[in-house]
């Protein structure tokens, strides 16, 4: 697993920082992992969310995925 910074995530996700954080607030993208003052996202989570978007998942389905991904962090 690789932890990606905000600039890499927005480049991969194809949305700007404000859109990324709006998606986080709406449950459509995972919260970042905090490392000190830095925010990072596991590349595996970013990949799964993008694949769900490409597959045409609804916002509700993506919210469920995001909840699962965040819950899996504690396992």
C-alpha atoms as an extended CHARMM CRD file, in Angstrom:
* protein
*
        75  EXT
         1         1  UNK       CA              0.0000000000        0.0000000000        0.0000000000  PROA      1               0.0000000000
         2         2  UNK       CA              1.1680000000        3.4910000000       -0.8320000000  PROA      2               0.0000000000
         3         3  UNK       CA             -0.1240000000        6.6000000000        0.9220000000  PROA      3               0.0000000000
         4         4  UNK       CA             -0.8720000000        9.4030000000       -1.5310000000  PROA      4               0.0000000000
         5         5  UNK       CA             -0.8530000000       13.1100000000       -0.7620000000  PROA      5               0.0000000000
         6         6  UNK       CA             -3.6630000000       15.4600000000       -1.7600000000  PROA      6               0.0000000000
         7         7  UNK       CA             -1.9380000000       16.5520000000       -4.9710000000  PROA      7               0.0000000000
         8         8  UNK       CA             -1.5680000000       12.9810000000       -6.2230000000  PROA      8               0.0000000000
         9         9  UNK       CA             -5.1190000000       12.0880000000       -5.1970000000  PROA      9               0.0000000000
        10        10  UNK       CA             -6.6320000000       15.0580000000       -7.0180000000  PROA      10              0.0000000000
        11        11  UNK       CA             -4.5650000000       14.2780000000      -10.1250000000  PROA      11              0.0000000000
        12        12  UNK       CA             -5.6860000000       10.6380000000      -10.1130000000  PROA      12              0.0000000000
        13        13  UNK       CA             -9.2770000000       11.4260000000       -9.1170000000  PROA      13              0.0000000000
        14        14  UNK       CA             -9.5810000000       14.1670000000      -11.7250000000  PROA      14              0.0000000000
        15        15  UNK       CA            -11.1250000000       16.6870000000       -9.3500000000  PROA      15              0.0000000000
        16        16  UNK       CA             -9.7070000000       19.6860000000       -7.5450000000  PROA      16              0.0000000000
        17        17  UNK       CA             -9.0670000000       19.9130000000       -3.8000000000  PROA      17              0.0000000000
        18        18  UNK       CA            -12.3450000000       21.6770000000       -2.9810000000  PROA      18              0.0000000000
        19        19  UNK       CA            -14.3180000000       19.0260000000       -4.9050000000  PROA      19              0.0000000000
        20        20  UNK       CA            -12.3640000000       16.2620000000       -3.1630000000  PROA      20              0.0000000000
        21        21  UNK       CA            -13.1930000000       17.6850000000        0.2660000000  PROA      21              0.0000000000
        22        22  UNK       CA            -16.8380000000       18.2140000000       -0.7480000000  PROA      22              0.0000000000
        23        23  UNK       CA            -16.9880000000       14.5300000000       -1.6950000000  PROA      23              0.0000000000
        24        24  UNK       CA            -15.4480000000       13.6290000000        1.6720000000  PROA      24              0.0000000000
        25        25  UNK       CA            -18.0730000000       15.7280000000        3.4670000000  PROA      25              0.0000000000
        26        26  UNK       CA            -20.8180000000       14.0230000000        1.4320000000  PROA      26              0.0000000000
        27        27  UNK       CA            -19.4970000000       10.5340000000        2.2070000000  PROA      27              0.0000000000
        28        28  UNK       CA            -18.3700000000        9.9530000000       -1.3790000000  PROA      28              0.0000000000
        29        29  UNK       CA            -14.6510000000        9.7120000000       -0.6480000000  PROA      29              0.0000000000
        30        30  UNK       CA            -12.7030000000        8.3910000000        2.3150000000  PROA      30              0.0000000000
        31        31  UNK       CA            -11.3520000000       10.6420000000        5.0360000000  PROA      31              0.0000000000
        32        32  UNK       CA             -7.5950000000       11.0710000000        4.8800000000  PROA      32              0.0000000000
        33        33  UNK       CA             -5.2100000000        9.3060000000        7.2100000000  PROA      33              0.0000000000
        34        34  UNK       CA             -3.4900000000       11.9420000000        9.3400000000  PROA      34              0.0000000000
        35        35  UNK       CA              0.2850000000       11.7040000000        9.6860000000  PROA      35              0.0000000000
        36        36  UNK       CA              1.2450000000       14.6360000000       11.8560000000  PROA      36              0.0000000000
        37        37  UNK       CA              0.0190000000       17.6660000000        9.9250000000  PROA      37              0.0000000000
        38        38  UNK       CA             -0.1290000000       15.7300000000        6.6550000000  PROA      38              0.0000000000
        39        39  UNK       CA             -3.1600000000       14.0990000000        5.0800000000  PROA      39              0.0000000000
        40        40  UNK       CA             -2.6920000000       10.9140000000        3.0650000000  PROA      40              0.0000000000
        41        41  UNK       CA             -4.9780000000        8.4140000000        1.3360000000  PROA      41              0.0000000000
        42        42  UNK       CA             -4.2460000000        4.7320000000        0.7640000000  PROA      42              0.0000000000
        43        43  UNK       CA             -3.8610000000        4.1600000000       -2.9690000000  PROA      43              0.0000000000
        44        44  UNK       CA             -6.0230000000        1.0410000000       -2.7260000000  PROA      44              0.0000000000
        45        45  UNK       CA             -8.9760000000        3.1050000000       -1.4710000000  PROA      45              0.0000000000
        46        46  UNK       CA             -8.5610000000        5.7210000000       -4.1970000000  PROA      46              0.0000000000
        47        47  UNK       CA             -8.4280000000        2.9470000000       -6.7940000000  PROA      47              0.0000000000
        48        48  UNK       CA            -11.5920000000        1.2470000000       -5.5070000000  PROA      48              0.0000000000
        49        49  UNK       CA            -13.5700000000        4.4930000000       -5.4380000000  PROA      49              0.0000000000
        50        50  UNK       CA            -12.5200000000        5.3770000000       -8.9880000000  PROA      50              0.0000000000
        51        51  UNK       CA            -13.3830000000        1.8660000000      -10.2230000000  PROA      51              0.0000000000
        52        52  UNK       CA            -16.8300000000        2.2000000000       -8.6260000000  PROA      52              0.0000000000
        53        53  UNK       CA            -17.3630000000        5.5340000000      -10.3950000000  PROA      53              0.0000000000
        54        54  UNK       CA            -16.2970000000        4.0780000000      -13.7390000000  PROA      54              0.0000000000
        55        55  UNK       CA            -18.6550000000        1.1330000000      -13.1940000000  PROA      55              0.0000000000
        56        56  UNK       CA            -21.5180000000        3.5910000000      -12.7820000000  PROA      56              0.0000000000
        57        57  UNK       CA            -22.2500000000        2.9970000000       -9.1020000000  PROA      57              0.0000000000
        58        58  UNK       CA            -24.8110000000        5.3270000000       -7.5560000000  PROA      58              0.0000000000
        59        59  UNK       CA            -23.8530000000        7.8100000000       -4.8490000000  PROA      59              0.0000000000
        60        60  UNK       CA            -25.5580000000        5.5840000000       -2.2730000000  PROA      60              0.0000000000
        61        61  UNK       CA            -23.4950000000        2.5840000000       -3.3790000000  PROA      61              0.0000000000
        62        62  UNK       CA            -20.3030000000        4.6320000000       -3.1990000000  PROA      62              0.0000000000
        63        63  UNK       CA            -21.2190000000        5.8460000000        0.2940000000  PROA      63              0.0000000000
        64        64  UNK       CA            -21.5510000000        2.2140000000        1.3590000000  PROA      64              0.0000000000
        65        65  UNK       CA            -18.1500000000        1.4650000000       -0.1860000000  PROA      65              0.0000000000
        66        66  UNK       CA            -16.5780000000        4.4340000000        1.6070000000  PROA      66              0.0000000000
        67        67  UNK       CA            -18.0310000000        3.2810000000        4.9380000000  PROA      67              0.0000000000
        68        68  UNK       CA            -16.6450000000       -0.2180000000        4.3480000000  PROA      68              0.0000000000
        69        69  UNK       CA            -13.2030000000        1.0820000000        3.3620000000  PROA      69              0.0000000000
        70        70  UNK       CA            -12.9780000000        3.2730000000        6.4580000000  PROA      70              0.0000000000
        71        71  UNK       CA            -14.1910000000        0.4500000000        8.7040000000  PROA      71              0.0000000000
        72        72  UNK       CA            -11.6100000000       -1.9030000000        7.1810000000  PROA      72              0.0000000000
        73        73  UNK       CA             -8.8270000000        0.4450000000        8.3220000000  PROA      73              0.0000000000
        74        74  UNK       CA             -9.3120000000       -0.7120000000       11.8930000000  PROA      74              0.0000000000
        75        75  UNK       CA             -8.9450000000       -4.4030000000       11.0520000000  PROA      75              0.0000000000
